[in-house]
Amino acid sequence: MLPQCARLALSFLTLTCLATLLSVAPVAPATAADISVVPGSDGRSAKILLKGSFEDGDDKKFKHLALDLDDAVVVLQSPGGMLGPALEIGRAIHFKGFGTTVINSNCASSCALVWLAGRPRSMTREANMGFHAASETGKDGEPERSNVGNALIGAYLNSLGLSDDVVEFVTSAGPDVLNRLTRVEANTLNLPVVITNKFDNRQEAYAKHNQALKERWGDNPDLSASVRDYRFAAEAGYAGSQNNLGDYYETGEGVPQNEKFAVYWYARAAERGEPTAYLSLSTLLPKGTSDPAVLVEALKFAILAADHLPDGKNLAAAAANRQTLRAQMTAADQKHAELLAERWEPLFQEPRLMGDRPGK
């Protein structure tokens, strides 16, 4: 008789079930995932710990625990499980704007789908992330690809804003193999992933950002320490530090000057809804170019900066950038930029935004 996990229609084979099907030494059957909340010290942020295989009802339990949380990171450790509950958990994470992370552990099949919903999504260097196609039990009792299941996965990934290349990578491996996600593969797929040496929550990232500000603008400046702490917080996903690390690369303060790296970090901050990063991009992108496509992008960010920055010198600079850029562009290109700004939606809205302060 086939093990229970092989009989679940449209389920993702867990590694436990997979081992049994391949006549590897059998292990205990999967049980429902263990889901718990660890409150943050600031009373707002939290960690949601999700460990074990996804089973019926896990999505309802997750939603109940996550409903009243303003800010959370979902820490995943799971071999996989049922597809339906996993996709519902992923949709809830995406709706709430929670981050996801895998710390020195395995996250395969449906777990990896949940992880993709995070904003940001991160993993330690030692984590193992694996994907394969949805499966169902065939007429001969063996697992086979499920066209319906993979269609559901494709629709889910598209709703997260992920590309067709990501969909293909996720669903291309058969039921008995895994496509492993590495840093190189993520870069090839243009999939934003933060690779960390350890788990850094948002509260810690924000504290590092404030420390970096003091190291740059305090009574005893230490530029190298400021770069180090900005980088720590930027890699952990805090938009303010991403923007300010971009500043350092643009000016060459504390690091070798590199405008490509500056644009990279500004763009990461902009993706998290940081208005100061909109200003940074509107200033840097048009330098030394008259390319209409680049100017359209620059004007888009100038419009966003002028619309979202608080009163002060940065707002005045954004308004000036907007006027200067318009003077260089055709009416059609201006309209295009306005439309792009109107349609702009950050991947994640950073709750702690910067204003007019030292270093931005």
N, C-alpha and C positions, 0 to 999 in steps of 0.2 A: 504494500500500500504506500502511496506517495506521502511524504510528510505534509503536514497541514499547510506550511507556507507555500508549497508548490500548487495547492489547490485554490488559492485565493486569486480570483479573477482580477486582472489589471493590477497585480501587486508587483512591487520591485523585489526581486530575490535578495534576501539578506545573505550575507556571507555565510552565516550558519546554515541556512537552507541550501545554499549553493554547494557547500562542502558535502552535505548529505547526498545530494543528487549526483555528485561526482564520485561517490563511494569513498569519500574521505572519512576519517574517523568521525562518527556521529557525536553531536553535542546536544545539550539540553535545548528544548524548543524555546522560541522567543516569547517574551512576555511584554506587556505594555511598557511604553517608555516611562522613565522616572522624570517628572517635570517639577522643578521647584524654583523659588525666587529668593535671591539674596539681595536685600535692600542695600542701596548705596549710602555712603556716609553723609551725603548732602541731602538726603530725604527725597530726591527726585530720580536720580539714575539708579539702575539696578542691573543685576545679572540674572538671566533666566537660564538655569542649568537644565539641559535636555539630554538624557542619557538612555540608551537602549533602543529597541526596535519600535517602529511606528505601528500601532494597532488601532482598531476602531475605537473612537472616543477620545484619542489623544488630542485631536484638533480642538474638541470642545473644552477639554481641560486647559489646554494652552491659552485659548481665547479668554477663558474665565480669569486666569492668572494675569494675563497681559492687559486686560481691558483698562484698568485704572492707572497703568504705568505711563508716565510721560516720556521716559527715556530709558532704554535698556539695550544691553548686548546679550544676544542669545549664544550661549556656549554649548557647542554640539559635540557629542560623542556617540555615534550610532553606526551600526553596520547596514542600516537601511530599514525596510519594512514596507507597509502598505502604501500605495501611491496616493490614494484619495486623501487620507488624513495629512500626509506630508505636504501635498499641494495646498491644502487649506491652511496649514501652519505657515507655509511660505507666504501665502497671500496676506495673512494677518501681520506678519513681520514687515512686509512691503508697505502695507497700509499705515502701520504705526511708525514707520521710519526707523526701525530698530537696526542695530548692527548685528552681524553674526561673526563668530570666530570658532576655529578649531585649534585646540592647544595640545600639541604633542600626542595626538591620538588619531584614530581612524574615523573617517566620515565618508561612507560609500552609498552609492545608488540614491535612494530617496533622501537620505540625509544630505547629500551633496546638493540636491535640488533645493532643499530648505536653505542651505548656506548661501546659495546664489541670490536669495531674496534680500540679503543684508545690505545696508547702506550705512557705513562701508562694510565690505566683507573682508575678513582677515584670516590668516592662518600662520602658525609658527613654521619655521623651516623644517621641523621634524614631523609635521602633520602629514597624513596620507589622505588625499582627496581622490575619489574614484567615481566614474560615471559609466552607466551602461543603459541599453535600451529597456523599455518596459516589456514585460513578458506575461504570458498566460500559458496555461497548460494545454498542449496540443492533443490531437486525437490519439497519438501513441503514448500519451502520458508524460511526454518530455516537454520542457519549457521551450516556447518559441516566441518570436517577436509579436507584440500586440500592436497592430496598426492603430486601434482606438486609443490605447494607452500612450503611444508616442505622439499621436495628434494632440492629446490633452497636455502632454509635456511641452510640445511646441507652442501651443496657445498660452500656456503658463509663462514660458520663458519670454515670449513676445510681450506679454503684459508687464513683465519686469523691465522692458526696454532693451533686452539682449538681442544680439544679431542672429541672423540665420547661420552664420559660421559657428556660433556657440551652440545653437540647436543641433547642428550636424555633429559637433564634437560630442555632445551629451548623449545622443541617441545612436551613434554609429557602431559602438561596440555591442556584440551579441550578449545574450543573457549569461554566458559562462565566462566572460572576460570583463576587464575594467579598463577604461581609458583614464590614466592617471594625469591629474592636473599639476603641472610644474610652473615655476615662475616663467620659464621660457615659453611654455605653451600658452599661458595667460597673456603674455605680451603679444604673441602671434595672433591670438584671438581678439586682441584689443579689449580684454576683459580686465577692468580695474580690480586689483587685488593688493591688499597690504600684507607684505611678508614681514613678520616680526620675530624677534628673538624670544619674546615672551608676551603674555597677554597684558595689554595696557588699557585700562578703562578710560572713559572720557573725562572723568573727574581728575585722574592722574595726569592726563594729557593737558587739561586746562591749567593745572597747577604748574606743570613744566613751562607752559607758555608764559605765565606770569613771572616765573623765575627768569626766563630768557629776557623778558622786558627789563627787569631790574638789572640783569647783567649787562645789558646794552646801554641803559639810560640812567642807572643808579649812581651813587656816589663813588663806587669803585668799579668802573666798567671792565668787563672781561669778555671781549668779542668772541673768542674761541669757545668759551663756555656758553655764550648766548646761541651760537650756531649749533652747538651740540644739543642744547635743550629744545630749540626750535625744531631741529630735525627729529628728535624723539617724538615730540607732540605732533609733528606733521605726519610722520609715518603711522602714528596711532590714529590719525584721521581728523585732528582738530583743524578747522578751516583757517583760523587766524594765524596759526603757525605755518601752515602751508603758504599763505600769502606772504608772510614776513620772511620765510626762507627764500621765496621767490625774489623778494627785494634784495636779499644779500647776493643772490646770483646775478641779478640785473646790474647791481652797482659794483660787484667784486669785493664787497666788505666781508672779510673773514673767510672767503672762499674764492677760488678762481672765477673770474667773471665768465658767465656762460648764459647768454640770453635764451637759448633753447631750454636749458634747465629752469630758467626763470618762468618761461611760458608754461612749462609743464606744471610747476607748483601753483602758479596763478590759476591755471585751468582746473586743477584739482580743488582749489578753494572755491572757485566759481561754481563748480558742480555741486557744492555744498551750500550754495546760496549766500556766500559772503560778499556783501556789496563792495567792500574795499578791493576785493579781487576783480570785480567788474571794472573798477577804475584803473587798476593796475594793467589789465589787458587792453583797455581802451587807449592807454598811453604807450605801451610797449609795442603792440602789434603793428601800428602804422609807421614805425620808425624806419626810414630808409626805403620805403616802398610806395608805389602808386598803384599797385595791383588792386583792381576794383573789388575782387572777392575778399581780400584782406581788409580793405577799408570798410566793407559792409559789416564784417565781423567786429571790427573796432567800434563802429558806430552803434552796433547792437549793444555792445557792452557799455558804451558811454551813456546810452539811453537808460539801460538798466541801473547803472550807477546813479544817474541823476534822479531816477525814480525811487531808489531805495536807501540812499545814504542819508544820514541825519544832517541837520543844518551844521555848517562849519566849512573849514577850508577844503575838505575833500569833496563836498557837494559843489562848491564853487569851481573846483578843478574839473569835475565831471561835466558841469554845464559848459565850461570853456572848451573842453575836448569835443563835446557834441557840436558846438558851433563851428569849430575849426574843421572838423571832419566833414560836416555838411557842405562847407564851402569848396571842398575838393571833389564832390561827388555829383553824379547826375541825379535828377529828380527820381528816376526809376530805381536807382540803387538806394537812395534814401528811403523810399517806400519799402523796398525789400528789407532793409535793416529794421525798420519800424515793425514790419510783420514778424520778423524773427524774434525781436524783443517781446512782442505781444505773446508769442507762442512759447517763450522760454519757460521752462520749469526745471528747477534744480533736481538732481537725483535724490538729494536729501537736504532738508532745510536745517542748517546749523542753528541750534537754539541760542548759542552764545555768540553774538555778533560783535565786531569791533566798531568803534566810532572814531572820532578825532582824538588821537592819543599819541604819545611818543612812539615813533616807529611805525605809525599809521594811525 
